[in-house]
Amino acid sequence: MSTFIQSPLTHMPSSRSHGEADSPRLLSRSMVDIYVGPENTHWILHEKLLCYHSPFFRSIFYAKNSTTRSFGLPDEEDAPFKTFVGWLYSSSLPVPREEADLTMLLDLYLMAEKFQIPALISDVLQVVREWYKFSDTYPGLRRVQYIYANTEDGSPMRHMLVHSVARLMVLEHGIPAHWDKALRKNGQLAVDIIKAIQDWRLDESVVPDSRDDPAEAEELIDVEAEIAEQEAEGQEEAEAEPEPEPEDDSAGEDTVVDSPMQPHHPEPKEFKNAGKKGEDITEGFKKISLKAVPNGLTNGDYGTLH
C-alpha cells in the first residue's frame, strides 16, 4: 500500500466541511485498488469514501451487477493523484510557494472535473485564486492556454482565469506581444475576454467615448504633414518625367506607305469577265466560290489545326 507523504508545501484546510466524509461509516473495511499512471502506482482506498465524493468512481464500483474491486487510471499523473488522496482523507490542499507550484494544482483541478468532485473543484479554485491575489500577479498565457485546451465552456477555472486576464488587459497600457499573437490565433479566448469585460457593466463615466472626444483618433494623422509629403512626391515625379521626343519630319507629304496588313491581290478573272460580259455580280461570285472551296480539302490548302 502506498504511504502518504506530506507535501513540503504548507497545507490549507478545505474551505468547506466534507460533512459525512469524516463519518466512520465511510471508512469501512471495504477497499478498492486504484492503479495510477504508466507505472501503475498502486493505491488502496476506502470504497465508500471514494464513491461518496465522486460520481465517476460511483459509476464504476456501484454499477449494477458490478463485482470489480480495482480500476486503472493510466492517463493520470502520480503527483496530482497523491494530492487528491491527501485531500480525500484530510480535507486540505498544499499552498503554492511559487508560480511553478501551480502546475500540480491545475492538474489536480482537471482531475477533479474528470472525477466530478464539486468540493475539490471549489477548493483548488480557491487556492489558485488566492495565490494570484496575494502575489499580486495575473495568470500567464501558458496557464490560460493549458486550461483552455483541457476544459469545456462553463469551467469555473476557465472563467476565473479569463476574468483575471480581462482585468489585466483593461488596466495595462497595451497588450503584450505574446498575448496579441495568441488572441489572433484563438478567437474564442478573445471573445471570452470581451464577454468578461461586458459582464462588469462598467460605469459609463469611466469609459472614454470617442464619439464625443475624437482627439485621440485625430492624433493618429497629421494632415499638414500628409499634404506636404504628397506634394513632395508629386514634384519628384514631375522632375523625373522624360521630355517628349521631336517628331520625324523627314518623310514628305506625298510619301505613301502601303499597309502590310492589306497585301495587293489581282482581281479574280470571274469578276472581270462579269463586268465585261454584263453578267450579274452574284453569278460571278458563285463561280469563284465553287473554285475557292473545293470538295476535297487538304492541309496544303488550309493549313492544320495542330
ZAKE-557349 format. One record per residue (C-alpha): residue in three letters; y, z negated, x negated. Coordinates in Angstrom, 3 decimals, padded with zeros to 6 digits. Each point is the difference from the previous one (the first is absolute). Layout:
# residues N
NODE residu        Y        Z        X
NODE    Ala        Y        Z        X
...
END
This chain:
# residues 306
NODE residu        Y        Z        X
NODE    Met  000.000  000.000  000.000
NODE    Ser  003.429  000.840 -001.307
NODE    Thr  002.116 -002.986 -000.866
NODE    Phe  003.596 -000.310  001.165
NODE    Ile  002.360  000.252 -002.971
NODE    Gln  003.527 -001.136  000.661
NODE    Ser  002.635  002.636 -000.675
NODE    Pro  002.433 -000.895 -002.784
NODE    Leu  002.754  000.641  002.523
NODE    Thr  001.257 -002.786  002.218
NODE    His -001.580  000.111  003.443
NODE    Met  002.127 -000.013  003.129
NODE    Pro -001.364 -001.613  003.163
NODE    Ser -000.307  002.288  002.970
NODE    Ser  002.987  000.066  002.324
NODE    Arg -002.340 -000.472  002.919
NODE    Ser -003.030 -002.133  000.634
NODE    His -003.367  001.647  000.333
NODE    Gly -000.664 -002.268  002.950
NODE    Glu -003.719 -000.051  000.484
NODE    Ala -000.473  001.545 -003.407
NODE    Asp -000.165 -003.490 -001.514
NODE    Ser -002.411 -001.220  002.609
NODE    Pro -003.365 -001.125 -001.412
NODE    Arg -001.787  002.208  002.475
NODE    Leu  001.283  003.085 -001.865
NODE    Leu -001.606 -001.281 -003.194
NODE    Ser -003.487  000.183  001.396
NODE    Arg -003.084  000.624 -002.080
NODE    Ser -000.179  003.629  001.071
NODE    Met  001.085  002.025 -003.044
NODE    Val  000.469  003.709 -000.738
NODE    Asp -000.069  001.978 -003.234
NODE    Ile  002.973  002.226 -000.847
NODE    Tyr -000.153  002.428 -002.936
NODE    Val  003.381  001.151 -001.285
NODE    Gly  001.112  002.825 -002.268
NODE    Pro -001.925  002.498 -002.101
NODE    Glu -001.755 -002.844 -001.834
NODE    Asn -001.137 -001.679  003.254
NODE    Thr  001.556 -003.381 -000.660
NODE    His -001.971 -002.380  002.189
NODE    Trp  001.698 -002.401  002.412
NODE    Ile -001.782 -002.396  002.366
NODE    Leu  002.291 -000.923  002.877
NODE    His -000.235 -001.935  003.259
NODE    Glu -000.723  002.489  002.713
NODE    Lys  001.894 -001.732  002.811
NODE    Leu  003.083 -000.573 -002.138
NODE    Leu  000.074  003.624 -001.119
NODE    Cys -000.579  001.398  003.481
NODE    Tyr  002.486 -002.404  001.607
NODE    His  002.869  001.561 -001.945
NODE    Ser -001.157  003.590 -000.210
NODE    Pro -000.969  002.312  002.883
NODE    Phe -001.130  002.406 -002.734
NODE    Phe -002.769 -002.355 -001.153
NODE    Arg -000.660 -001.137  003.533
NODE    Ser -000.932  003.550  000.954
NODE    Ile -002.489  000.038 -002.885
NODE    Phe -001.737 -003.348  000.242
NODE    Tyr  000.394 -000.673  003.732
NODE    Ala -000.914  003.478  001.167
NODE    Lys -002.634  000.208  002.712
NODE    Asn -003.516 -000.217 -001.409
NODE    Ser  001.427 -000.328 -003.518
NODE    Thr -002.151 -001.949 -002.449
NODE    Thr  001.910  000.873 -003.161
NODE    Arg  001.106 -002.820 -002.263
NODE    Ser  001.574  002.069 -002.764
NODE    Phe  002.672  002.630 -000.306
NODE    Gly  001.441  002.079 -002.832
NODE    Leu  003.641  000.796 -000.718
NODE    Pro -000.266  002.410 -002.940
NODE    Asp  003.548  001.351  000.421
NODE    Glu  001.704 -003.392 -000.238
NODE    Glu  001.322 -001.658 -003.156
NODE    Asp -001.197 -003.373 -001.252
NODE    Ala  003.426 -001.608 -000.539
NODE    Pro  001.395  000.371  003.527
NODE    Phe -003.340 -000.906  001.561
NODE    Lys -000.163 -003.187 -002.069
NODE    Thr  003.508 -000.845  001.217
NODE    Phe -001.158  000.706  003.545
NODE    Val -002.878 -002.449 -000.390
NODE    Gly  002.427 -002.611 -001.349
NODE    Trp  002.235  000.488  003.032
NODE    Leu -003.028 -000.141  002.309
NODE    Tyr -000.940 -003.492 -001.201
NODE    Ser  003.363 -001.482 -001.005
NODE    Ser  002.593  001.745  002.170
NODE    Ser  002.147  000.714 -003.067
NODE    Leu  001.124  002.953 -002.068
NODE    Pro  001.176  000.349 -003.597
NODE    Val  003.751  000.269 -000.459
NODE    Pro  000.984  002.856 -002.325
NODE    Arg  001.873 -000.877 -003.179
NODE    Glu  001.029  003.543 -000.865
NODE    Glu  000.128  003.406  001.616
NODE    Ala -003.356  001.029 -001.478
NODE    Asp -001.703 -002.749  002.025
NODE    Leu  000.824  001.900  003.189
NODE    Thr -002.725  002.546 -000.789
NODE    Met -002.799 -002.344  000.973
NODE    Leu  001.880 -001.280  003.062
NODE    Leu  000.605  003.498  001.326
NODE    Asp -003.695  000.797 -000.477
NODE    Leu -000.795 -003.202  001.867
NODE    Tyr  002.320  001.092  002.782
NODE    Leu -001.792  003.344  000.355
NODE    Met -003.285 -001.892  000.087
NODE    Ala  001.371 -002.246  002.751
NODE    Glu  000.901  003.032  002.101
NODE    Lys -003.462  001.467 -000.551
NODE    Phe -001.713 -003.292  000.935
NODE    Gln  002.394 -000.369  002.980
NODE    Ile  001.178 -003.513 -000.902
NODE    Pro  003.473 -000.574  001.537
NODE    Ala  000.441 -003.450 -001.594
NODE    Leu -000.628  001.363 -003.495
NODE    Ile  002.280  002.979  000.645
NODE    Ser  002.787 -002.377  000.979
NODE    Asp -000.533 -002.308 -002.969
NODE    Val -000.027  002.782 -002.602
NODE    Leu  003.067  001.538  001.593
NODE    Gln  001.824 -003.326 -000.275
NODE    Val -000.849 -000.422 -003.689
NODE    Val  001.120  003.531 -000.921
NODE    Arg  003.166 -000.230  002.077
NODE    Glu  001.016 -003.326 -001.503
NODE    Trp -000.630  001.249 -003.519
NODE    Tyr  002.467  002.854  000.492
NODE    Lys  002.456 -002.393  001.624
NODE    Phe  000.023 -002.676 -002.683
NODE    Ser -000.183  002.474 -002.879
NODE    Asp  002.926  001.867  001.589
NODE    Thr -001.744  003.345 -000.474
NODE    Tyr -001.129  002.890  002.172
NODE    Pro -003.350  001.775  000.253
NODE    Gly -000.455  002.705 -002.595
NODE    Leu -000.885  003.572  000.824
NODE    Arg -003.530 -000.392 -001.352
NODE    Arg -000.706 -002.934  002.349
NODE    Val  001.379  001.760  003.045
NODE    Gln -001.953  003.189 -000.684
NODE    Tyr -003.219 -001.995 -000.487
NODE    Ile  000.372 -001.749  003.341
NODE    Tyr  000.932  003.254  001.728
NODE    Ala -003.105  001.691 -001.362
NODE    Asn -002.316 -002.738  001.283
NODE    Thr  001.479 -001.139  003.326
NODE    Glu  000.771  001.507  003.364
NODE    Asp  003.222  000.116  001.963
NODE    Gly  000.667 -003.447  001.447
NODE    Ser -001.322 -001.906 -003.018
NODE    Pro  002.008 -003.255 -000.436
NODE    Met  000.074  000.369 -003.796
NODE    Arg  001.224  003.569  000.243
NODE    His  002.702 -001.136  002.441
NODE    Met  001.194 -002.772 -002.312
NODE    Leu  000.123  002.206 -003.106
NODE    Val  001.813  002.848  001.772
NODE    His  002.665 -002.299  001.432
NODE    Ser  000.507 -001.549 -003.427
NODE    Val  000.455  003.430 -001.564
NODE    Ala  002.384  001.016  002.814
NODE    Arg  002.181 -002.993 -000.863
NODE    Leu -000.072  001.035 -003.639
NODE    Met  001.132  003.517  000.904
NODE    Val  002.883 -001.294  002.135
NODE    Leu  001.307 -002.510 -002.528
NODE    Glu -000.469  001.966 -003.204
NODE    His  002.391  002.764 -001.069
NODE    Gly -002.096  003.127 -000.163
NODE    Ile -003.752  000.491  000.163
NODE    Pro -001.951 -000.449 -003.242
NODE    Ala -001.345  003.306 -001.321
NODE    His -003.656 -000.956  000.473
NODE    Trp  000.647 -001.072  003.601
NODE    Asp  001.900  003.220  000.697
NODE    Lys -002.973  002.037 -001.212
NODE    Ala -002.495 -002.068  002.011
NODE    Leu  001.989  000.241  003.228
NODE    Arg  000.189  003.775 -000.342
NODE    Lys -003.796  000.181 -000.225
NODE    Asn -000.879 -002.699  002.537
NODE    Gly  001.843  000.878  003.165
NODE    Gln -001.637 -002.792  002.002
NODE    Leu  001.299 -002.638 -002.400
NODE    Ala  003.526  001.399  000.306
NODE    Val -000.260  000.032  003.802
NODE    Asp -001.232 -003.607  000.057
NODE    Ile  002.931 -001.112 -002.160
NODE    Ile  002.429  001.663  002.416
NODE    Lys -001.728 -001.700  002.942
NODE    Ala  000.223 -003.346 -001.787
NODE    Ile  003.758  000.405 -000.371
NODE    Gln  000.281  000.979  003.664
NODE    Asp -001.940 -003.130  000.992
NODE    Trp  002.762 -002.166 -001.467
NODE    Arg  002.572  001.262  002.510
NODE    Leu  002.770 -000.442 -002.545
NODE    Asp  003.445 -000.975  001.233
NODE    Glu  001.973  003.215  000.190
NODE    Ser  002.937 -001.714 -001.699
NODE    Val -001.965 -000.168 -003.277
NODE    Val -001.268  003.578  000.167
NODE    Pro  002.525  002.600 -001.253
NODE    Asp  000.831  002.798  002.446
NODE    Ser  000.659  003.236 -001.877
NODE    Arg  001.311  001.582  003.212
NODE    Asp  003.015 -002.301 -000.107
NODE    Asp  000.469 -000.186 -003.743
NODE    Pro -001.273  003.165 -001.686
NODE    Ala  001.726 -000.836 -003.289
NODE    Glu -003.298 -000.460 -001.848
NODE    Ala -001.210  003.432  001.068
NODE    Glu  003.319  001.639 -000.859
NODE    Glu -000.173 -001.460 -003.478
NODE    Leu -003.072  002.142 -000.642
NODE    Ile  002.151  003.119 -000.254
NODE    Asp  003.286  000.674 -001.865
NODE    Val  001.604  002.849  001.924
NODE    Glu  002.658  000.796 -002.623
NODE    Ala -002.553  000.041 -002.798
NODE    Glu -002.314  002.274  002.006
NODE    Ile  002.838  002.481  000.675
NODE    Ala  001.098 -000.003 -003.645
NODE    Glu -003.578  000.627 -001.117
NODE    Gln -000.423  002.909  002.423
NODE    Glu  003.297  001.556 -001.158
NODE    Ala -001.075 -000.304 -003.633
NODE    Glu -003.329  001.669  000.764
NODE    Gly  001.813  002.830  001.807
NODE    Gln  002.332  000.549 -002.953
NODE    Glu -002.926  000.171 -002.418
NODE    Glu -001.740  002.584  002.162
NODE    Ala  003.174  002.120  000.184
NODE    Glu  000.440 -000.043 -003.757
NODE    Ala -003.615  000.915 -000.572
NODE    Glu  000.046  002.993  002.418
NODE    Pro -000.189  003.312 -001.996
NODE    Glu  002.703  002.665  000.448
NODE    Pro -001.031  003.129  001.963
NODE    Glu -000.865  003.056 -002.149
NODE    Pro  002.344  003.068  000.320
NODE    Glu -001.291  002.915  002.072
NODE    Asp -001.320  003.077 -001.823
NODE    Asp  002.284  002.938  000.890
NODE    Ser -001.642  002.448 -002.418
NODE    Ala -001.717  001.859  002.814
NODE    Gly  002.184  002.615  001.660
NODE    Glu  000.677  000.149  003.691
NODE    Asp -001.903  003.281  000.297
NODE    Thr -003.117 -001.387 -001.597
NODE    Val -002.927  000.054  002.429
NODE    Val -003.158 -001.989 -000.660
NODE    Asp -003.086  000.765  002.058
NODE    Ser -001.709 -003.071  001.491
NODE    Pro -003.336 -000.643 -001.699
NODE    Met -001.339 -001.218  003.339
NODE    Gln  000.470  003.413  001.677
NODE    Pro -001.689  002.773 -002.065
NODE    His  000.711  003.555  000.958
NODE    His -002.867  001.776  001.758
NODE    Pro -000.017  003.678  000.943
NODE    Glu  000.148  000.715  003.656
NODE    Pro -003.439  000.774  001.454
NODE    Lys -000.672  003.653  000.655
NODE    Glu -000.844 -000.692  003.628
NODE    Phe  003.458 -001.350  000.740
NODE    Lys  001.596  002.987 -001.775
NODE    Asn -002.121  002.426  001.956
NODE    Ala  000.702 -001.864  003.162
NODE    Gly  003.683  000.532 -000.487
NODE    Lys -000.306  003.663 -000.962
NODE    Lys -002.451  001.016  002.680
NODE    Gly  001.717 -002.031  002.673
NODE    Glu -003.003 -002.254  000.481
NODE    Asp  000.452 -003.280  001.669
NODE    Ile  000.442 -002.830 -002.486
NODE    Thr -002.778 -001.979  001.686
NODE    Glu -002.508  002.735 -000.684
NODE    Gly  000.970  000.033 -003.641
NODE    Phe -000.474 -003.721 -000.226
NODE    Lys -003.447  000.243  001.543
NODE    Lys -001.071  002.505 -002.600
NODE    Ile  001.116 -002.075 -002.950
NODE    Ser -001.503 -003.118  001.540
NODE    Leu -003.404  001.596  000.198
NODE    Lys  000.155  000.946 -003.652
NODE    Ala  001.426 -003.357 -001.164
NODE    Val -002.687 -002.066  001.751
NODE    Pro -003.346  001.761 -000.592
NODE    Asn -003.229 -001.174  001.527
NODE    Gly -001.504 -001.007 -003.339
NODE    Leu  002.024 -002.711 -001.772
NODE    Thr -000.597 -000.683 -003.682
NODE    Asn  001.272 -002.584 -002.442
NODE    Gly  001.649  002.817 -001.908
NODE    Asp  002.145  000.821  003.047
NODE    Tyr  001.074 -003.475  001.068
NODE    Gly -000.867 -002.425 -002.746
NODE    Thr -002.046 -003.124  000.606
NODE    Leu  000.428 -003.344  001.650
NODE    His -001.603 -001.794 -002.940
END
